[in-house]
Amino acid sequence: SAGDYRGQAGGRRGRGSKHAVMDTRNLARELALLATEVDSLEKARVLAQAERDRELQRRAKAEATAEDLRAELRQARRRAKAAERALAELSSSVNVTTHQAETNERELRARLEEAEQAKKVLRHEVEQTERERRALEVHLKEVLANLRQAAREAEEARRTQTPDEVTLVTTAPSDNGW
């Protein structure tokens, strides 16, 4: 950890030890910043995933509504045909029945069109959210790879310190009450 490096380099002051301490501190600070960035990216990914899930639910609901509207439209068409058959028998109600069936069909078509448009918008939003999620995932992988590389470099830097640059500090075991 960063504290271990400071403790180890704080003893003897050999050539370059101030730089090693500063480099170690800078590295520890950068690793902490990268870890914070990873946490932020993970939170953003989780939020994007939740938004994508909500969009999928809305899309499914819109598709179900569109199917219901199609069924209603089919039913309205069946009613319109039945009304047309009844026209022969009920000449006095021809205009009223036809107008009613056409109005229902127009309303259902309008609602269906609105549902189709909403479905298209939701599909586009889901695709956009998915693209953003993928981009965040790629970015997260890059950040994690950078963190791993930084950790390897920090470990390598720690291993390559000369013995007169390193001061070993022992710590007393923690008192856990037993």
N, C-alpha and C positions, 0 to 999 in steps of 0.2 A: 504494500500500500504506500501511499505518498508519505505517511508518517514514518514508516520504516525507512524509507530512503533518506528522509531528513535526519532521522536518528543515526543512521549509519554514517552519513557524510559529515556529521557535526563534530566528530572527534578531531583527529589530526588534520592539519591544514597542509596537505601536500600540494604539489604543482597542479593547478587546474581544478582543485576541489571546489572552489567557489563557483566555477562554471558548471561543474557536475551537479552541485546542489541546485543551482538555478535551472539547469536543464531538467533535472528530476522534478523540481517544483513546477516548471512550465509544462512538462509532460503530464504530471498528475492533474494539473489544472485543465489541460486540454482533454485528458481522458474523462474528467468529471463533466466538462462541457459536452463532450460527445455522448456521454451516457444520458445527460439531460435531454439532448437532442433526440436520442433514440427513444427515450420515454415519450417525448412530445410526438414523435412520428408514430409511435405505437398507439398513442391515444387518438391521433388523427385517423389512423387506419381503422381503429375500432369504431370511431364515429362514422367514418365513411361506410364501413360494413353495415352498421346499424341503419344508416340512411338508405343503403342499397336494399337491405331487407325490407324496410318500410316501403320503398318504391316498388319492390316485387309484390308486396301485399296489396298495395293500391292497384297495381296492374292486374293482379288476379281478380280483385274485386271489380275493376272496370270490365275485364273480360267476362266475368259472371253476369254483370249487369247487361253487357251487350248481348250475351246469349239469351238472357231473360227477355230483353227487348225484341230480339229476333223471334223468340217463341210468341211473344205478344203480337208481333207483326204477322206471323203466320196465322195466329188465332184471329186477328182482325181481318185478314184476307179471307179466311174461312167464313167469318161472319158476313163479310161483304158479298161473297158468292151466295150464301144462303139468303141474304137480303135481295140479291138480284133474282133468285128463283121465286121469292115471294112477290116480286114486282108484278108478275103476271096476274097473281091473285089479288093483290092490293094496289090497284092503280092509283088510288087516292093518296097513298103514302110513298109513292115513288120518289118524289123530290126530297122528302125528309130523310128517308132511309139512305139514299145515295149520298146525300150531303154529310150525314153522320158518319158513314163508313169512310168517306174520303177524308174527312177531318181527322178521324182517328188514325188513319194510315199516315197522313201528313205529320201529325204529332209524333207518332211512333218513329217515322223515318227521321224526323228532326232529332228526336231523342237518340236514335241509333247513330246518327251522324255525329252528334255531340259525344256520345260514348266512344265512337271510333276515333274521333279527334283526341279525346282525353287519353285513349289507349296509346295512340301514336306519341303523344307528348310524354307519357309515362315511360314508354319503351325507350325514347330518346334519352330521358333523364336516367334511366337505369343503365343504358349503355355508357353514358357520360360518367356516371358514378363508378361504373366498373372500370373504365379507362383510368379514372383518377385513383381508384383503389390499386390497380396494377402498377401505376406510376409510383404510388407511395410504397408499395411492396418492394419494387426495384430499388427505390431510394433507401429504404430500410436495410435491404441486403447490402447495399454499398456502404452504408454507415457502419453496419455490423462488421463488415470485412475491414473497414478502416480501423475500427476499434480493436479487432483482433491483431491487425498488423501493428498498431501502436503498442499494444500489450506485449507482442513479441519483441519489438524494438526496445521497449522499456526493460524487459527481462534481459535481453542481450546486453543492454547498456549496464545493467546492474552486475551481470556476470563478468563483464570485461573490466570492471574497476580494479585498480591495483590494490594490493593488500594495505598499503599505507593510506589509501583513500577511504578505506572502509573501517568503520568502528562498529563492532558488534555490541548490541545492547540486549541484555537479557531482561525479561520481564518476570515479575513475581506472579505466581499462579493466582488467579482470581479467587476471592473468598466467596463461595456460594452458600455459606451458612452451615455447612456440614462439618 
